[in-house]
Each structure stands twice: as C-alpha cells, then as structure tokens.
Amino acid sequence: MPTGLLQRKPDSGLGNIRSSPGSPGRNIDWVLLFAQSILSVAGLFVIYSASSTKFANPYLYVTRQEIFLITGFVTMAVVMFVDYDVWKRRATFFYGATIMLLVLVILLGTVNDGARLSFDIGPLKLQPAELAKVTTLLVLAAYLGDEERNDDGLPYARFVGGLVYIGVPVALIIVQPDLGSASVLIAMAMGVLLVAGARARYIALITILSAVTVAAAKVTGLINAYQWNRIVIFVNTDKCNSSKASSAVSDLCYQGTNAVKAIATGGITGKGWMKGPITLSKDIPVQWADFPFSAVGEQFGLVGCALLVGVFVIMLLRIWRIAHLSRDMFGTYVCAGVFTMLLWQLFQNVAMTIGVMPITGLPLPFISYGGSSLVAFCVMLGLVQNVHMRRYR
C-alpha cells in the first residue's frame, strides 16, 4: 500500500465529512423551525377558507401567500447562514435605508382609507413599517450590545440614545398613520430595554411618551377618522348601537361583532374546515388578513384555537431559551426583541378578534395574509436561529 495513504490524516482535506459539534449547520433549532413551518402551513388553510368563496379565483390569495412563504423561507436561510456579526456591522445602513423608505411612503405611498402605508407594485404591497421592525431591532441591539450589561442597570444616557433610535421610525409610522405597527415597535423597545437593564421608571417614560405622541397626532390631525374610530368604539361600545353612527363606525362594529360571533359559534370542536357559514360569507371583510383567528375559531373551535396558540407558545419558549444561550448581549437583545414583537402581535390580534382590544389591523404572524409581514417575521426568526447556530465561541 502506498505510504501516502498510510500517512494521510482521516479528517484532512475533502475526506473530512464530519463537522465540528460547534459548526453552525449542526446547531439549527429544529423545534423552532418545525413550529414555524406548522404555523405557515396552517396559515395557508386559513387563508384559503376565508377568501376562496369571495372571489372568482378561489386560489387568488392562497397562491400569493405561497409565493410570499417561499420568498420568506429563502430569505430566512440567507439570514441564518451569514454570521450575525455581519448583520450587526451593517445595522446602521439598513436602519438608514428604512428611514428613507418610511419618508418616501408618506410622500409617495398609495392612499388606502386615508393612510399611506405601502408602495403598491401591481398586486403586491411593500410596507416599510414591516421592514422597520427588523432594522430598528438590529440597530437598537447593536447600539446596546456595544456596552456590556452591568449590575447598575442601563445608564440613562444609553437609554436616551436607544429612545432616539426607536422614536424616529415610530414617529414616521404614526404619521402614515399606522398605530398598530407603531405599537409593535414600542413593545419591542420596552422588551429590549428591560433586558438591557432599564429601570422601571424608564419603561414608564416610554409609555407616557407614546401616549403623548398619539394625543399630539390626533390634535394635529395626523390620525384620520378611520384610525380614531377604532379606538372610540372600543372605549364606548354604545357608539355601535347609536342610530347616529357614521357608516365608517357601523362597518367597524359590523366587522368586530361578526368576528366575535364566529368565535362563539365555533363551540368546542368547531364546524369543520370550509363549513363555517360566517367564514364562507362576506360578513367579516378582509378576514384572511385582519381576522384569521375568527376563521380558526368557527371552523376548529376552542380546541383548534388552543392548539394554534400552543404552537406560538412553543416558539416563544424556544426564543426565550436561545436568548439565554446567546454568546453575547447583541444576540440576547435580538431574541428579546423578536420575542416581544411576536408575543405582542399574537396577543393583539387574538384580543381584538374576541373584542377585548381595539381593532388595529395587526396581522397574526404566519397566519394572516400579507407578504411584508410574513417575510419580516421569517427574517427575524432567521436572526434568532443565527444566534442559536453560533452560540459557541
């Protein structure tokens, strides 16, 4: 036998087919990925059932969602396999580009119900506010991650700097106006700053500033009647029963009332897929985007709703775990932000469907129809996976 073969190391060159236990490719969180996949597939069934009977082409929205889903998972794969230090170094660039898009959408975006939320490119809508969730989280985590967390908590100067990063996109999103997306960024800021060691009075300050900003936007006329009516009918339900209610208020009441009715009539096990009369009718406008949870409740009942929420809980627990395993504070802050945004949107969408929160139009992640939101959450979970994959130094 040639001596070269005897001297060759078994793990050298192309012969090394086994990677190190610390190799990123061997440390994907498959439980998190599986939970995400379950929700994404469930979303396709919900969207089809809620939209197929409303249009000549029953596959119109579910086909688009499938394209968004493929785009989202491909984008997530790219985010996962590029070391997150690269994304950290470019966070400021992405943030600046997003701020430009938010300004442009206010100036040039398509007007829908008095708001400029998106750039409409044919049948597609690009919403910069969804992109802002990712880039604002990145820049805030990078900013706070430059300084190690200490027992004295987050310095006030550092807290103020973080508020500036959050305040700019929040203000621009309120101007659109899109109070729902603004609330997501505020919730994310609270979560990240709390993990970074912000004192309770700092968090209270964010709440006060947010309330003042919304009030100022209302006084100056930046918040249109459609957005304001959503808050009014939640605070004063008698508006729905008034004979003097405007058509806009009546439409919102009609939508919310039927969403609650769909949940209530679903019972314990539901009426079966494609057998819910409210879901199959036009009683809940844009149900596939704004109220998909009502379709789940009517068709699959309390059991289906509990299982769906249970999958979300699994995702949240995995993200929480990854935050603790992160090799640095940047990774921890990224996970904290994704955790908070996912939790807030889950709570807000479910709560508005059952009538205990105002209607905001916030999508239910992975279930609601919408490309910008779906891709944004895929990117965010890609970042979380990235943190888990590179938790070993």
N, C-alpha and C positions, 0 to 999 in steps of 0.2 A: 504494500500500500504506500502511496507517495507520502513523504514526510510532511508535506504542506498540509495535507488533510488532518494528520495527527496533531499538528501544532495549531490548527485553526480553533479559535475560541467559539464555543457554541452560541454565544449571544452577540457575535460581531456582524457588522455589515447587514446584508439583506436577510441573513439567516435568523435575525432577531425578530421573531413574530409575536413575542410576548412583551407587552408594555409594562412599565413600572406601575405599582399599585397607586402611585400618586399621579399617574397620567390623566389629564383632563377627560379624555374619551372614556375612561373607565369609571368616572365618578358622576355620571348623569343621575339625577334623582328621578328614577323611573316611576315612582309612585306619583310624584307631582305631574310628570308628563302624561301618565295614564289618566289621572283625574282631569287634566286639561282636555285630553282627547275625548273623554266621555262627555264632558260639557259641550264641546264643539259639535259632536255628532248629535247630541240631544237637541242642540240649537237648530240644526237643520230640520229635524222632525217638527219642532215647534213652529218654526217659520213657515214651513210648508202648510201645516194645518191651519195657521192663522191667516194665510194670504192666498191660498190656492183657489178659493171659491170667489175671490173678489175681482179677479182679472181673467181676461180671455186666455192668457197663457198661464196655466196654474203653476208652472215651474219658474216663473219670472224671478221672484225674489230668492228662492232657494238656490237657483243656479248661480246667481250673483254672489250669494253667500259662500257657495262652494269655491268660487274663484278667490274671494277675499280670504277664505280659510287656507287655501294653498299658498297664497301670497304671504299670509301671516306666518305660517309654519316655515316657509323657506327663509323669510327674514329672521325669524327666531333662530334658525340653525346658524345663520351667519353671525348673529349677535353672540350666540353661545360659544362658537369656536374661535372667536377673536378675543384674546386676553382682555379682561375688563379694564386693565390699566390703560389700554389704548383708548377705550371709550371715556375713561376718566380724563385723559390728557386733552381730548377733543370736546369736552363737555361745554366749555365756554363758546366754542364755534357753533355747536349745534343750538345752544341757547340763543345766541345772537341771531341765527338764521330763523329760528322760531318767532322771535320778537318781530322781525321784519315781516313774516307771513301774517302775524296777528294784526299788524298795522295795515297791511295790504288788504286783508279780508274786510276790515272796517271800511276801507275806501272803495274797494272794487268787488267785494263778495256779492253773491246772489242774495236778494232780499226775499225772505220767506217768513210770513207772519210778522213783518215789521222788524226782523232781525237779520243781520248779516253774519252767518255762521260758517259759510263754506264757499269754496270755489266749485262751481258746477261744471264738470267736464263731461259733456254728453250725459249719460245716465249716472255717472259717478259723482260723488260729492266728497271733496277733500276738506276736512275740518282741522284747521291749525290748532284748535283748542285740544284736540286729542293728542296731537304731536307734542303740545306743550306739557302734557302730563309726564311724558318720558324725559324730555330735555330739561325741564325745570327740576325734576328729581335728580337727574345726573349732575347738574351744576351745583345744586344745594348739597348733595352728598360729597362732591369733590371739594367744595368750599369748607364744609365742616370736617371732612376727613383729613385735611391738611394739618389739623391740630389734634393731638391725642386727647381723648376724653379723660378728665381727671376728677378727683373726688369733690372738688369745689364747684362742679357743675359747669354749665356753659357760660363763658364770660359775656357780659351784657353787650359789649362791642361786637362780638361774634354773632350774637343773637340778632342785633340790628342789621348786620350785614346780610344774614340769611333772610330777614324780612324784606330787604330790598330786592333780592333775587326773586322772591315769591310775589312781592307786591306789583311788580311791573306786568307780568303776564296776567295776574288776577284782575288788575285794573282794566287792561285791554279786553279781556274776556267779558267783564261786566259791561263794558261799553257796547259790545256787539248787539244786544245783551244776551248772555248765556249764564244765568245764575247757577244752574246745575253744575256745569263744568268748573266754574269758579269755586263752588263749594268743595269739589273734589281736590283741587289744588290746596285749598285752605286746610282740609282734613289731612292731606299728605304732609303739609308743613308742620302741623301740630304733632303728628306721629314721629317725624324725623327729629324735630327739635326736642321733643320729650325724651327720645332715646339718647340724644346728644347731651342731655343733662340740663335742659332749660327748666327754670324754676316755674312753679305753678302760676305765679303772678305774670310771668312772661306769656304763658299759654292763654291766660285770661285776657291779656292785652291784645292778642291776635283776635280773639272773639269780639272784643269791643271795637277794634279797628274794622273788622269785617262788617259788623252791624252798621257802623257809621258810614262806611263806603256804600253799602246798599241804600241807606237812607239818603245819602247825598245824590246817588244816581237817580233815585226816584224824584227828589226835589228838582233836579236839573232836567228831568225829562228823558234821561238816558234809558230808563227801564220803560218799555212800552206797556200798553194796557193789557196785552195778551199775557206777558210775563207777570204783571202785577195781579191780574185776576186769579192766577193760580194760587197766590198767597192769600188773597182776600177770601175766596170761597173755602179755603181750609180753615181760616180763623173764624169766619162767620158762615156757617153752613146754611143759615136761613136765607142767604142770597140765592141759593138754588131753588128755594120754594117761593121766591118772590115773583109776582106777576110782572114786575117792572124790570126783571133781569134782562140784560142785553143778550143778543144771540151768541156772543162770544162766551159769556158766562154760562149760558144754557148748554152750549156744546161741551164745555169742560165738565160741567156737572153730569151731563149725559154719559160722557166717556168714563168718568170716575165711578159713577153709580153702577154702570154695567160691568165694570171690571170687578167690583166687589161682589156683584150678583153672580158672576161667572165662578168666582172662587167659592162662594157659599153653596151654589147648586151642585158643585162637584162632589160634595159629600166626602166619604172616607176613601173610596177607591176610584171615584171619577166615572164618567160616562163612556170612556173608551176613546181611543185615538180616532179623530175625524168623525166623532159622534156628538160633539158639543154644539148645541144649537146657537149659543151666543158667539162662540168662536167661529163657526161657519158663516154667521151672518155678518152684517156691517155695523153691528151695534157698538163695537169698540174701534173707532178709527185708528189706523196705524198700529194695530195691536201687535203685529210682528216686530215692531221696533220699540214701542214705548211700554206695552203691557204684555209681554210674552208670559209672565208669571201667571196671569189670569188664564191663559190658554192651558198651561200646565195644570192649574187647579181644577178647571172644569173637566178636562179630559182624563186626568190621572188622580184627582182628589188629594186628600191630605197626605196619603201615602206617597204619591208622586212628588208633591211639594217637599215633603220631609227628606226624601231620597236626594232630590236636587240640591237642597240646602246642605245636606250631609256631605255631598261631594265638594261643595265650596268650603266646608269646614275642614275637610282633609287637606285641601290646597292651602288654606290659611295655616294649618298646623305645620305643614312641610316648610312653608316660607318662614315661619317663626323659628323652626329648627335650624334652617340654613342661616338665618341671621346670627344665631348663637355660634355656628361653626365657622363663620367667616374669618379669613386670615387677617383682616384689617377692618378699621372702622368705616371705610368707604363702602365696603361690601355690606356691612351691617346696616348702614343708613339706607342703602338702595333697597334692601329687603324690607326694612321698616316702612319705607315709602310705598312700596308695592303692596305690602300687607294692608296698610291703612286705606289706600285707594280701592283695593278690591273689596275690603270689608265695608267701606262707606257706600260704594255703588251697589253692593248686594243689599245692604240694609235699606238704602233709599228707594231702590226700585221695588223691592218687596213691600216696604212700608207704604209707598204711595199707591200700590195696587190694592192693598187691603184698607186704604183710607185713613191711615194714621200719620201720614206725612203729606206735605203739599206735592202736587204733580209737578215734576221738574223736567221730565223727558230724558233723564239719565238712563242709558242703556244697561241692561243686565248683562254683565260680561260673559261673552261666548254664547249667550243665548239669544240676545237681541240681534236683529238685522242691522248691519252697518259695517262698512269696510274700515273706516278710520279708527273706530273704537276697537274692532277686532284685531287689527294689525298692531295698534298701540299696546294692547294687553299681551299680545304674543311677544312683542319686543321686551316688555317689562319682565315677563316670565323667562325670556331668554337671558336677561341680565341676572335674574335670580339663579337660574341654572349655572350661569357662568361663575357666579360666586361659589356655588357648591362644587363645581368641577375643579376649581383652583383653590380650594380651601387649604391645601398643603403647600407650604412654602418651598 
